Amino acid sequence: MTTDRADAVAETRRFNRFYTRVAGFLDEKLTHSRFTLTEARVIFELANRDAPVASGIARDLGLDPAYLARLLKKFAAAGLVERSRSDVDGRRRDLALTPAGRTAFDELQARADAEMGALLEPVPARDLPGLGRAMRAIARILGPRAAPAVALRAHRPGDVGWVISRQGALYAEEYDWDITFEALVAEIGAAFIRNFRADREGCWIAELDGERAGAVLLVRDSDETAKLRLLHVESWARGHGLGTMLVDACIAKARAAGYRRLVLWTNDVLVSARGIYQAAGFRLVEEERHHSFGKDLVGQNWELDL
């Protein structure tokens, strides 16, 4: 086992011990309702699935099918659940909450929200977004490998600062560039914010499952020429086509704004980015050796006629 993997195992076990105590507290409170914890979990599943079936609920909750069947029979007798023949498969019986069952679910939901609200009450408001991001990251990394939700959006307050921070960190980690690169990115970001023209410029943030995963800027250079700047995709989000989506958005905006040419400056070590530019139709027009960011590099100028 590598050192990184061993560290991850140890950290995950520490987190499990911590969260087991938290979850135990919540479970104990929830059982103060008229339902046991297992009964409540089944009701939650019935309320949140499209055409739920017993086999799927038993599998996903790790319940013995016979035990689940007895629970469902109990719910049916109490008027909480009803069964109907599936429109898709006549051999299957779909489950659904009755109006009384929906009322029971709403009560459980309100109780769960109240208990979680009490747990989070001492947490400072400034820490809540970070808590949400951490929970989504855990679910993304450890959850089923389903196709992630991909989205592009315009920048919001704080996004350009995030771009500066992530570019400085990523290029230090991946290429060992020094802090003077972060200074350059900060200058570009500050100028973009200060001089931003919504009709002729843009910043796009790529999101993967709701998390910021990459970005690009379109900046006016002259009436006829725009610059593509600060393209990056987070290492954990690569392989989903985000870089291409960001470049395509930049090109589309440049065309719509009436520019005749889109240019960019990069370095030959950024192989993946250069591949995206080439695939989008950019052509290499100039190369020059330089010493920047603590490294000997080959700078490249690329252009795209619009």
Stockholm file with secondary structure:
# STOCKHOLM 1.0

chainA/1-306         MTTDRADAVAETRRFNRFYTRVAGFLDEKLTHSRFTLTEARVIFELANRDAPVASGIARDLGLDPAYLARLLKKFAAAGLVERSRSDVDGRRRDLALTPAGRTAFDELQARADAEMGALLEPVPARDLPGLGRAMRAIARILGPRAAPAVALRAHRPGDVGWVISRQGALYAEEYDWDITFEALVAEIGAAFIRNFRADREGCWIAELDGERAGAVLLVRDSDETAKLRLLHVESWARGHGLGTMLVDACIAKARAAGYRRLVLWTNDVLVSARGIYQAAGFRLVEEERHHSFGKDLVGQNWELDL
#=GR chainA/1-306 SS CCHHHHHHHHHHHHHHHHHHHHHHHHHHHHTTSSSCHHHHHHHHHHHHSSSCCHHHHHHHHTCCHHHHHHHHHHHHHTTSEEEEECSSCTTCEEEEECHHHHHHHHHHHHHHHHHHHHHHTTSCGGGHHHHHHHHHHHHHHHSCCCCCCEEEEECCTTHHHHHHHHHHHHHHHHHCCCHHHHHHHHHHHHHHHHHCCTTTCEEEEEEETTEEEEEEEEEECSSSEEEEEEEEECGGGTTSSHHHHHHHHHHHHHHHTTCSEEEEEEETTCHHHHHHHHHTTCEEEEEEEEEETTEEEEEEEEEEEC
#=GC SS_cons         CCHHHHHHHHHHHHHHHHHHHHHHHHHHHHTTSSSCHHHHHHHHHHHHSSSCCHHHHHHHHTCCHHHHHHHHHHHHHTTSEEEEECSSCTTCEEEEECHHHHHHHHHHHHHHHHHHHHHHTTSCGGGHHHHHHHHHHHHHHHSCCCCCCEEEEECCTTHHHHHHHHHHHHHHHHHCCCHHHHHHHHHHHHHHHHHCCTTTCEEEEEEETTEEEEEEEEEECSSSEEEEEEEEECGGGTTSSHHHHHHHHHHHHHHHTTCSEEEEEEETTCHHHHHHHHHTTCEEEEEEEEEETTEEEEEEEEEEEC
//
